[in-house]
Amino acid sequence: MEDLTHLFRLAADHAADYRRSLPDRPVAPPDRAALAQAFSGPLPATPTPARQVVTDLAAAAEPGLVASAGPRYFGFVVGGALPAATAADMLAVGWDQLAFNAVTSPAAIAAEATAGAWLKELLTIPTTASVGFVTGGQAANTVGLAAARHQVLADAGWDVERRGLVGAPPVRVIAGAERHATIDRSLRLLGLGVDAVLAVPAGPNGAIDPGALRDVLRAGPVGPTIVCLQAGNVNTGACDELREACELAHRHGAWVHVDGAFGLWAAASPTTRHLVDGLELADSWACDGHKWLNLPYDTAFAFCARPDSHAAAMSLSAAYLVGSGGAPAGADLTAESSRRARGFAVWAGLRELGRDGLAALVDRCCALARRFAEGLTAAGFEVANEVVLNQVLVGFGDDERTDRVVAAVQADGTCWAGGTTWRGRRLMRISVSNAATTEADVDLSIAAITRLAA
């Protein structure tokens, strides 16, 4: 075996060199043809030394690396992994732990337990809630809605885990008209189907109208009901009125799930906490770690106020498996058995930031989003949404011109922002989520956008 110290150090050096280059390198990769060529070729017949493999991989990947971890990447609500969290994830890969339960890796499960408690405290989620460490917002929504499906059908006298959905009482799903697409995919995966959704109209900035929610709940039909709320509209950042909506839903016996992929982090700052007032009243919550918390991929969290429902929906057993005893943890709360040890990076990232650092990160990103809005408005462009969190929608006239500006910005490489369709219009979508972004980065990006739009 080759010297692991030198091999791992080589990989770490390549990673560190790349991360140091982020503030100055073009945001988008310039040469996709070179990328395809670099990775092509026949599979070698004989072994290649590991050190050579790492060197060749670094050289081949370089033309195709998107600087999404850098300070001027504003697409898709993407954060850049914090230094300590990145290093912890490198350790996790080196330790190669199976985070199935406390038998396969006591350390991995202990890290998840403490990090989960810290997360619940920061997000004002009840301390008794369970936490599943999953891959992303999609998985977190699926787990939360699986727990919801279990409980609302159990309340109706139906064991869905044993009997399936054939013949089960129909489940009514009530969700906002501007819900995230992952909600629909979760409903498909869970066999409930998109046709189960009764859509609630959204208000001017994309949050549901509480009065309309009341009307949908009253209209029936009576039976198993799941209400999906949102903290952080994917386009505008708007948050539903969680307290009023939860109280309404619970009066009708519904389970409330909150999709808070990035918006749930508003709870971590006293400045923005009012936007998610009442979130503790929900029954399940989904939240991403690799967005606003700036953790490595792939890290997200599925919280459930009913740990028994959570475990009933997700756990498995087999004769060869050895249980660890105690409360459900690890694979009991996710859809994966061969789980990577995500908790190490979560624990490290939360310690690196601390309570005050996380609040400052949320506040700074919101302030920088407002700086974007003010600068682009001053340049003569239209900001289409009320900037309440870290999302900014910008129009440049008609749809065709907006798409041309978005494409020009992406090709230029100074910054990266995506396009979206909201309320029937094409708009540039700017998401400020990276801990490394500064006022200078925003100003440089505004100047580039203005130059290219002209």
N, C-alpha and C positions, 0 to 999 in steps of 0.2 A: 504493500500500500504506500502511495506517495505521502510525503510529509504533509499532514493535514493543516498544521499551523501555517505553512507557507501558502498552501492552496487556498485556505479560507481567507488569509490576509490579502491574497491577490484579488479575490472576489470583493472583499470589503474595500480595497483601494479603488477598484473600478467604480463601485457604487458611490463612494465618497467623492471621487473626482467628478462624477456626473452631477451629484447633488450640489457641489460647489459651483458648477457651471450654470445652474438654472437661472440666476438673475440676469445673465448676459446672453444666453443662447436664444435663437429664434424659438418661438413657442411651438410652431407646427413643424413636422419633419419635411425637409425640402425635396427628398429624393426617394420616392417609392420604388422606382425601377432598380436603383442600386440595392435597396433592401431585399427585393425578390432575388436578385442575383447573388447576394451575399449568403443567403440561407439555402440556395439551391445546390444541386449536385447529388451524386449517388451516395448511398449509405456505405461507409467504409467496411471492408470485409474483415479487417483486423482491428484490434483495440487501439484507441488513441490515448496518449497520456492525459490525465485529468487536467493538468496545468495548461496544456495546449488547447483542450476543449474550452476551458474558461476564457482563455485569451481570444480564441476564435469567436466564441459567442459574443463577447463584448464588442469586438470589431464588427461582427455581422449586424448586431442590433442597433448600433449607433445611428445609422441613417433613418431608422424608423421610430426612434424614441420621441414621444410627445411630451413636452415639458409641462405635463398636467400637475406635477408637484411644485411647479414654480409659482412665483408671485403674480404673474400676469395671465394666468389661465382662469377664465371666468365662465367656463362651460359646465353644464350638467351638475351644478352644486358639488364641485369636487374640492376637497381639501388636500393639503400636502402633508405627508406623514411627519410627525414631530421627531426630532433627533433621538430622544430616549426610546420612544415607541418603536422607531425603525430598528434601533440596536437590539431592543428586546425581541423583535420579530426575527432578527437574524439569529439570536440565541435560540429562539423557539425552533427554527429550522435545524440548527445544529444539534439541539437536544433530541429532536425527532420523537416527540411524545405523542402517544395516542390518548387523546382527551376524552375517552369514552366515559370513564367514571374514576372514582378515587382509588380503584384497584389498579387500573392500567396506568394512571399518572396522578398520584396524590398531589403533586405540586401544581399541575395544570388546573385541577378542580379547586384547590385552595385559592389560587390566584383569581379564578372566576368568582368564587364566593365573596372575596373581599372587594374586588372591582365591581361586582353587581350591587353590593351594599352601598358603595360610594355613588354609583350611578343613580340608584333610587333616591338617595339623599339629595343629590344635585338636581334631579328632575322632579322632586316633590311627589314621587310615586310611593304608595304605601310600603312600609318596610317589610310587610308580610308577603309582598308579591314575589312570584318566582321570576327568574331571569334565564332565558336561553340565549347563548352566544351563537349567533347564526352568521350567514354570509353577507347579507345585505337587506335592504328594505323589502325586496320581494319575499325573501324567506321569512323575515320578521312578520310581515302581513299575513303570510300563509299560516304560520304557526298561531298567531293571534286569532285568526278566523277559524282555524281548526278547533281551537279551544272553545270558541264561541259556538261553533256548530255542535260540538259535543254537548255543551251545557243546555242550549235552548231545546235540543231534541230530547235530552235526558229529562228536562222539565216537562216535556210532553209525553213522557213514558216510552221513549224510543232509544235503544242502545245502538247508535250509529256505527260504533267501532265493530260491533259483532254482526249487526244485521244489514249494514250498508244503507244506501239511500232508497233502494227500490221498495216502495210501499210506505216510506216514511212520511210524516206530516210535512207539507211544504214549508220551506223556510223563507220568510220575507226578509230581504236585505234592503235597507234604506241607506242611500249614500248621496253625497253631493254631486251635482251635475258636472263639477270640475274636479272630481276625484282623480287621483293618480291612476295610471293604467295598470299598476301592479295590483290594485284591488280587484280589477276585473280578471286578471290572470289567476290570482289566488282563488277566486270563485270558480273559475274553470277547473283548476287543479283539484279543488275540493268537491267537485261534482255538483255544486249548487247552480252554476251557470250564470251567465250575464243576464239572462232574461229574468232572473230572480230580483234584479235591482229595480227599485222604485227611486227615481232620481229626484232630488230636492233642488229647486232652482237656487242659483247663487246670487248674492248681492253684487254691488258695483265693483268690488275689488276681488271677488272670487270666493268669498266665504259663504257658507249656506245661509239662507234666510231662516231664522228661527221660527217665524210665523208659518212659513211654508213647511218646515219640518213638523210642526204641530198638526197642520192640516193632513199631511201624509200619514202620520201616526193614527190620527182619528179615523181616517178613511178606511182603515183596515186593509185586508182581512185580519181578524184576530188569530193569533197563533204564534209559533216560534218566530222571533224577530231579532235581527242583528242590525244595529245602526252603526255605520262607518262615518266617523268624523275625521277632520283634517287639521293638523297643526303645521302650517306652511304650505300654501298653495304653490304648486310646482312652477307656476309662471309669476305670480305676484307676491308670494310670501304671506298672503293673508291667512289668518287663523280663524277657525269657526268659534262661535261663542260656546265654549266647552261646558261651562257651568250650566247655562240654561238648557243646552241641548242634552246633556247627561241627565238632568233632572226630568226633562220631558220624556226621554226614552225610558228611564227607569219606572216612571209612572205607568208606562204601557208594558212593563215586564220585559223590555228589550235588553239585550247585551250590547254594550257600547265598546267599540274598538276605535282607537285613535291612531291614524297613520301620521306619525310625526317624524318622518325620515330625517329632516333637518330642522323643522320648526320647533320640535320638542325642546331643542337646546335653548330656546328663549327662556325656559324656566331657570336656567343656570345663572341668569343675570337679573339683579334687582331692577334694572332699567327696562327690561323687556318682559318680565315675568307676568305682567298684567295681561299680555296677549294670549296666554295659555291658562288663565285663571280657571280653576275648576277641573284641571286635567286629572287630579287625583280621584275624581268621582267615576272615572271610566273603569271598565273591566279588563281591558287589554290595551297594550300600546306597542307600536313598532317604532324603532329609532335606529338610524345609521351612525356608526362610529367613524367610518372613513369619509364622511362628509365634514360637518362642522367641528367635530372633535379632533380632526386631523390625525387619525390613526391609519395604519397601513391597511391595504386591501387583504382579505375581505373580512370586515368586522361590522357586526350589527347586533341589535338586541331585541328580543321578544319578551316583553313583560306581561305578566298575567296576575290579576288580583285573586284568582282562584287557582292556586298551585295544583289542587287535585284535578281540576278540569284540564289544566295545561298538560300534566303528566298522562292523564287518561287518553288525551288526543294524540300524544307524540311518543310515548314510551313503548318499548318492546321487551320481550323476554325470550330466552331460549335455554335449553338444558345445559349448553356448554358455557353460558355466560355466568360470571360471578358478580353478584350484586355487592355494592359497597355499603348498604344500609343507610339509614338516615333519610333526610328529605330528598326529593327528586333533584337531580343535578346532572350536568353534562349532557349525555345523549338522551336522558329521559325527557329533555325539554326542547329538543331539536329534531330535525328530520335526518340528521347524519349520525352514523355510528362511528365511522372512521374520521374522527374530528381532529383538525389541527388545534394546537393549543393557543387559541386567540387571546385567552385571558392574560398572558404575560404582557403583551403589547398594550392592552387596555389598562392594566395595573400601572405600567410604566408611564403611559401617556398622561393618566390622571395625576400621578405623583409629580410629573414634570410640570404640569400646569398649576395644580392646586386649585382650590375653590376660587381664589381671587384671579388667578391667571385665566381660567376658563371664562369667568364673567367678563374679564377685559377683552378676551378674544371675541366673544359674541358682540360686545359693545363696539369694538374697533371695526369689525366687518360691517355692522349696520351703519356706522358713521361713514365708512368708505363707500358703501352703496349710495348713501345720500350725496356724497361728494361727486360720484359718477352722475347722479341725476341732475344735480345743480350745474355741473360743468357742461353736460350735453344739452341741457335746456338753454344755458347761456350761449351755446354755440348755434342755437336756432333749431334744434331737433326736439321732437315731441317725446316726453316721458309719459307712457300710457297708463301706468298704474300708480297707486299710492304706495310709496316705498315705506313699508312698515318693518321689514327685516333686512334681508341681504339680497333681494331680488329686484332687478330694474328691467323694465321693458321699454324699448326705444323704437320709435318709428321715424323713417326718413322720407316720408311722403307716401307714394303708392307702394303696393306690395312688390312690384318688380324692382323698384329702386332699392327698397329695403333689402331684398335678397342679394342684389348686386353689392351693396355695402358690406353685408355679412360675409359674402364670399371674398371680397377684397381684403377685409380685415383678417380673415383666416389665412389667406395667401401671404399677406405682408409679414406676419410673424412677430410683430411687436407685442400683440396680445391675442387672445383667442376668445371669441364669444359665439354662441350658437344662435340659430334662428328658431322661431316658434310661431304657432298660429294661436292667437287668443282673441276671442270675441269676433272671429271672422277676419282678422287682420294678420298679416305677416309682420313680425317684430323681431328686433334683436333682443336676445335674452342674456342678461349679464348677472352672474351669480358670484358674489364675493364671499368666499369661504376659507381662504388660505391664511394660516397664521403668519406667513411670511410677507403678505401683501402690505405695502406702505402707501402713504399719500403720494409719494413720487411715482410709484407704479401706476396708480390711478391717473395721475396727471399725464404721464407719458402715454397711457392708453387713450385718454380723451383726445390728446393731440393727434395720435395716429388715426383714430376714428374720424375726427374732423377733417384731417388731410385727405383721407381716402374717400369720404363722402363728398368732398368737393370735386 
